[in-house]
Amino acid sequence: MDSNALYATLPDLSARIMRSALASETRVDWDDFCRNSHVRPVRFDAYSGQLLAQEELQLQKSFAACTVGARNIWFDIGLRYRAIKYGELGLAMMTARTLGEAMQIACRCQSLTYSLINYRYASAPNGALALIGSCSKLAGPLHDFTHYRDLGAIRTLVADLMGGVLPLERVTLTTPPPPDWAQQQHHFPCPVQFNADQTQWLFLPGSANLALPMADSDLVTLYSSRCDTMLRRAQTDATIKGRLAARLSRSDSDFPTAGEAARMLALSERTLHRRLAEEGTRFSAMIDEARYCRARELLMEGHMAIEQIAVAVGFAEPSSFSRAFKRWSGMGALEFRRQSQTSNTRLA
């Protein structure tokens, strides 16, 4: 993942796949797994949620370490990464005009994929194309995990884009073969070479020009534009202020102290305060804003009593919360709730 886009938002579907694999292969509690990964406990409901790319990265690192004794599942889970599970990026690839265009979109927006390998697109005059991977910063179990998982994931992605056809000539990986490769190699119509000098996906001549069954010029323009917007926003959020705000907005437990927040961002506490000052804010002001946003959400939902909301946003006494809320909004918490409920009734 590009370090400039670690604050891009990704669908939580990769996390769902990892949770399912942990449930079937280990006895690790999901909430404990998230906390050990230094990620807020990821909750799932009937609808897809979102994660920061940084959180996805942390989950993958922990998953690789946790399942290193069952690495035969790494390829299997890769097969579950259907094209649609990449969200807006998946839709952009699926509606591209040709396979070559889809692969170029994937490489340009790879920070919106779940892969830790950086792929470069290459093509030849005869219409052959290649994805050339680079992963010099990966080591140990994470290196093998991301290769095995990508081996399944890219295979599934190409099959989804091409309606089941796999126009592959050869795949080479800089890893030893998975433990159960003899049982898995039937998924590929071409040779797969392990312990190679470079990771590459080589496609047959003419592959770049193959039309995709769901091609739609209007939709590919729309979804590609949305992907570009997400990447631009992620780079803006790469400021310390943006990174901290993203963390605070996703915290569903007690808000962190300055020291805890600094550790989350891999900074010293002193550096955190200095960087925030350079960006025109203070840690206490950001905590206040996060508390205010959370309090507004809970008041508008209308399910919790004021005393419960006070505790949820970090106040020991309801009176302290009431004073703070009036300072933030200019009105009391009960008045804010009544006004929001009145507005919702008018809109209904």
VODO-374245 format. One line per 4 residues: their letters; for each residue y, x, z of C-alpha. Coordinates in Angstrom, 1 decimal, m for minus. Each point is the difference from the previous one (the first is absolute). Example, Ala and Ser with C-alpha at 12.3 -4.5 7.8 and 13.67 -1.06 7.14 Angstrom:
2
as = m4.5:12.3:7.8  3.4:1.4:m0.7
END
This chain:
348
mdsn = 0.0:0.0:0.0  3.5:1.2:m0.9  1.8:1.0:3.2  3.2:m1.6:m1.4
alya = m1.8:m3.4:m0.1  m1.8:m0.2:3.4  2.1:m3.0:0.8  m1.0:m2.0:m3.0
tlpd = m1.8:m3.2:1.0  m3.6:m0.5:m1.1  m2.3:m3.0:0.2  m2.2:0.1:3.2
lsar = m3.1:m0.4:m2.2  m1.1:3.6:0.3  0.2:m0.3:3.8  m2.1:m3.1:m0.2
imrs = m2.6:1.9:m1.9  0.0:2.8:2.6  m0.3:m2.5:2.8  m3.0:m1.7:m1.6
alas = m1.7:3.4:m0.5  0.7:1.0:3.6  m1.5:m3.3:1.2  m3.1:0.5:m2.0
etrv = m0.6:3.7:0.6  1.5:0.8:3.5  0.7:m1.6:3.3  3.7:1.1:m0.1
dwdd = 2.4:m2.8:1.1  2.6:m0.6:m2.7  3.0:m0.1:2.4  m1.1:3.2:1.7
fcrn = m0.5:1.6:m3.5  3.6:m0.9:m1.0  1.5:1.4:3.3  m2.0:3.2:m0.4
shvr = 1.4:0.2:m3.5  3.6:m0.3:1.5  0.4:m3.3:m1.9  0.9:m3.4:1.5
pvrf = m3.1:m2.2:0.2  m0.3:m1.5:m3.4  m0.6:m3.8:0.2  m1.6:m2.0:m2.8
days = 0.2:m3.6:m0.8  m0.8:m2.1:m3.0  2.8:1.5:m2.0  0.5:3.6:m1.1
gqll = 2.6:1.9:2.1  1.6:3.3:m0.6  m0.1:3.6:1.4  2.2:3.0:m0.5
aqee = m1.6:2.6:m2.2  0.3:2.4:3.0  m2.1:m2.4:2.1  m2.6:m0.2:m2.8
lqlq = m0.1:3.8:m0.1  m0.6:0.2:3.8  m2.8:m2.6:m0.2  m1.7:1.8:m2.8
ksfa = 0.1:3.3:2.0  m1.5:m1.6:3.0  m2.6:m1.9:m2.1  m1.2:3.2:m1.6
actv = m0.4:1.7:3.4  m1.7:m3.1:1.5  m2.5:m0.5:m2.7  m0.8:3.6:m0.9
garn = m3.6:m0.5:1.1  m0.3:m2.9:m2.4  1.7:1.4:m3.1  m2.3:m1.9:m2.3
iwfd = 2.1:m3.1:0.6  3.2:1.7:m1.4  m1.0:m0.6:m3.6  m1.2:m3.5:0.8
iglr = 3.4:m1.0:1.5  1.7:1.4:m3.0  m1.8:m2.5:m2.2  1.7:m2.8:1.9
yrai = 3.5:1.0:m1.1  0.5:m2.6:m2.7  3.0:0.2:m2.2  1.7:m3.0:1.5
kyge = m0.1:1.6:3.5  2.8:2.4:m1.1  2.4:m2.8:0.2  3.0:0.2:m2.4
lgla = m1.3:3.3:m1.4  m3.4:m1.6:m0.7  1.7:m2.9:m1.9  2.1:2.6:m2.0
mmta = m3.1:1.9:m1.0  m2.0:m3.2:m0.8  2.8:m1.3:m2.3  0.6:3.3:m1.8
rtlg = m0.4:m0.1:m3.7  m2.6:2.9:m0.2  m2.2:2.0:2.3  2.3:3.0:m0.6
eamq = 3.1:m1.9:1.1  m1.9:m1.3:3.1  m0.9:3.6:1.0  3.5:1.2:m0.5
iacr = 1.3:m2.7:2.3  m2.6:0.9:2.6  1.0:3.7:m0.1  3.8:m0.8:0.1
cqsl = m0.5:m2.3:2.9  m2.9:1.7:1.8  1.8:m0.2:3.3  m0.8:m3.7:m0.1
tysl = m3.7:0.7:m0.4  m2.2:0.9:3.0  m1.0:3.4:m1.4  0.9:3.3:1.6
inyr = m0.6:1.9:m3.3  2.9:0.5:m2.3  m1.0:m0.9:m3.6  1.7:1.2:m3.1
yasa = m0.4:m1.9:m3.3  m0.8:1.9:m3.2  m0.9:m1.2:m3.5  m1.1:1.6:m3.3
pnga = 0.8:m0.8:m3.6  m3.5:m1.6:m0.4  0.8:m2.6:2.6  m2.0:1.6:2.8
lali = 1.7:m0.1:3.4  m0.6:1.8:3.3  1.0:m0.4:3.7  0.3:3.5:1.5
gscs = m0.1:0.1:3.7  1.7:2.3:2.5  m0.7:0.0:3.7  0.6:3.5:1.4
klag = 1.2:m1.3:3.4  m3.2:m1.8:0.7  m2.8:1.7:2.0  m3.2:m0.8:1.9
plhd = m1.3:m3.5:0.2  3.2:m1.5:m1.4  m0.4:2.0:m3.2  m3.5:m1.3:m0.6
fthy = 0.9:m3.5:1.2  2.8:m0.5:m2.5  m2.0:1.4:m2.9  m3.0:m2.2:0.7
rdlg = 2.2:m3.1:0.6  2.0:0.7:m3.1  m3.2:0.4:m2.0  m0.9:m3.6:0.8
airt = 3.5:m1.3:m0.1  1.1:1.4:m3.4  m3.4:m1.1:m1.4  0.6:m3.6:1.2
lvad = 3.7:0.1:m1.1  m0.9:1.0:m3.6  m2.8:m2.5:m0.2  2.4:m2.8:1.2
lmgg = 2.7:1.0:m2.5  m2.5:0.2:m2.9  m2.0:m3.1:0.8  m3.0:2.1:1.1
vlpl = 0.1:2.7:m2.7  0.1:3.6:1.2  1.3:2.3:m2.9  m0.7:3.2:2.0
ervt = m1.1:3.3:m1.4  m0.4:2.0:3.2  1.2:0.2:3.6  0.3:3.2:2.0
lttp = 0.7:0.3:3.7  0.7:3.0:2.3  m2.5:m1.2:2.6  m3.8:0.1:0.5
pppd = m1.8:m3.2:m1.1  m0.2:m2.9:2.5  m3.3:0.1:2.1  m1.3:m3.1:m1.9
waqq = 1.2:0.9:m3.5  m3.4:m0.4:m1.6  0.2:m3.7:0.9  3.6:m0.4:m1.0
qhhf = 0.3:1.9:m3.4  m1.1:m3.1:m1.9  3.6:m1.3:0.5  1.2:2.5:m2.7
pcpv = m0.8:0.0:m3.7  0.9:3.7:m0.2  m0.7:3.3:1.8  1.7:0.5:3.4
qfna = 0.3:3.7:0.9  0.4:1.1:3.6  1.2:3.3:1.5  2.3:0.3:m3.0
dqtq = 3.2:2.1:m0.2  2.2:m3.0:m0.5  m0.1:m3.8:0.5  0.2:m1.8:m3.3
wlfl = m0.7:m3.3:m1.6  m0.5:0.5:m3.7  m0.1:m3.0:m2.3  m1.5:m0.4:m3.5
pgsa = 2.1:0.5:m3.2  2.0:m3.1:m0.8  m0.1:m1.2:3.7  3.8:0.2:0.4
nlal = 0.5:m2.6:m2.7  m2.6:m2.5:1.2  1.7:m3.4:0.5  m0.4:m1.6:3.4
pmad = m1.3:m3.6:0.2  2.8:m1.2:2.3  2.9:1.8:m1.9  3.3:m1.7:0.3
sdlv = 3.2:1.8:m0.9  2.3:m2.2:2.1  m2.2:0.3:3.1  m0.5:3.7:m0.2
tlys = 3.8:0.5:m0.2  0.5:m2.3:3.0  m2.7:1.6:2.2  0.9:3.6:m1.0
srcd = 3.6:m0.7:0.9  m1.1:m1.3:3.4  m2.0:3.1:0.6  3.0:2.2:m0.8
tmlr = 2.1:m2.0:2.4  m2.5:0.5:2.8  m0.1:3.8:m0.6  3.8:0.2:0.0
raqt = 0.1:m1.9:3.3  m2.6:2.3:1.5  2.1:3.0:m0.8  3.0:m1.6:1.7
dati = m2.1:m0.7:3.0  m0.9:3.7:0.2  3.1:0.6:2.2  m0.7:0.3:3.7
kgrl = 1.8:m3.2:0.6  m2.1:m1.8:m2.7  m3.2:1.5:1.3  0.7:m1.0:3.6
aarl = 1.1:m3.5:m1.1  m3.2:m0.4:m1.9  m2.1:1.0:3.0  1.9:m2.3:2.4
srsd = m0.3:m3.0:m2.3  m3.8:0.5:0.0  m0.4:0.4:3.7  m1.7:m2.9:1.6
sdfp = m0.2:1.6:3.5  2.6:1.6:2.2  2.8:1.8:m1.8  m0.4:3.8:0.2
tage = 2.2:2.3:2.1  2.0:2.6:m1.8  m2.7:2.6:0.8  m2.8:m2.2:m1.4
aarm = 2.0:m0.9:m3.1  0.7:3.7:m0.6  m3.7:0.8:0.2  m0.8:m2.8:m2.5
lals = 2.4:1.6:m2.5  m1.2:3.5:0.7  3.4:1.1:1.4  1.2:1.3:3.3
ertl = 2.0:m2.5:2.1  3.1:2.1:m0.3  m0.4:0.1:m3.8  m0.5:m3.8:m0.2
hrrl = 3.3:m0.6:1.9  1.9:2.6:m2.2  m1.4:m1.4:m3.3  0.9:m3.6:1.0
aeeg = 3.5:1.1:1.0  0.4:1.6:m3.4  m1.1:m3.3:m1.6  2.6:m1.9:2.0
trfs = m2.1:m1.7:2.7  m1.6:0.5:3.4  m3.6:m0.5:1.2  1.1:m2.6:2.6
amid = 1.9:m1.9:m2.7  m3.1:m0.2:m2.2  m2.1:m1.2:2.9  2.6:m2.7:0.7
eary = m0.1:m1.1:m3.7  m3.8:m0.1:0.0  0.0:m2.0:3.2  2.6:m2.4:m1.4
crar = m2.0:m0.5:m3.2  m3.2:m0.6:1.9  1.7:m2.4:2.4  1.5:m2.0:m2.9
ellm = m3.4:m0.3:m1.7  m1.7:m1.2:3.2  2.8:m2.5:0.9  m0.1:m1.5:m3.5
eghm = m3.8:m0.3:0.1  0.5:m2.2:3.1  m3.4:0.6:1.5  0.9:2.3:3.0
aieq = 2.1:m0.7:3.1  3.2:2.0:0.5  m1.7:1.9:2.9  m2.9:1.0:m2.3
iava = 2.3:1.1:m2.7  1.9:2.2:2.5  m3.2:1.8:0.9  m1.0:0.3:m3.7
vgfa = 3.1:1.8:m0.9  0.0:2.4:3.0  2.0:m1.7:2.8  m1.3:m0.2:3.5
epss = 2.3:m2.9:0.9  0.9:m3.1:m2.1  3.6:0.3:1.3  0.3:3.5:m1.5
fsra = m1.3:m1.2:m3.3  2.4:m3.0:0.0  3.0:2.4:0.6  m1.2:2.3:m2.8
fkrw = m0.6:m2.8:m2.5  3.5:m1.4:0.6  1.4:3.5:m0.5  m2.0:0.3:m3.3
sgmg = 0.7:m3.4:m1.4  3.0:m1.5:1.8  m2.1:m2.9:1.3  m2.8:m0.7:2.5
alef = m3.7:0.1:m1.0  m0.4:m3.7:0.6  3.0:m0.8:m2.1  m1.3:2.2:m2.8
rrqs = m3.4:m1.7:0.1  1.6:m3.5:m0.2  2.2:1.0:m2.9  m2.9:1.5:m1.9
qtsn = m2.1:m3.1:0.6  2.8:m2.2:m1.2  0.4:2.0:m3.1  m3.7:m0.2:m0.7
trla = 0.1:m3.8:0.4  2.8:m0.3:m2.5  m1.9:2.1:m2.5  m3.3:m1.9:0.4
END
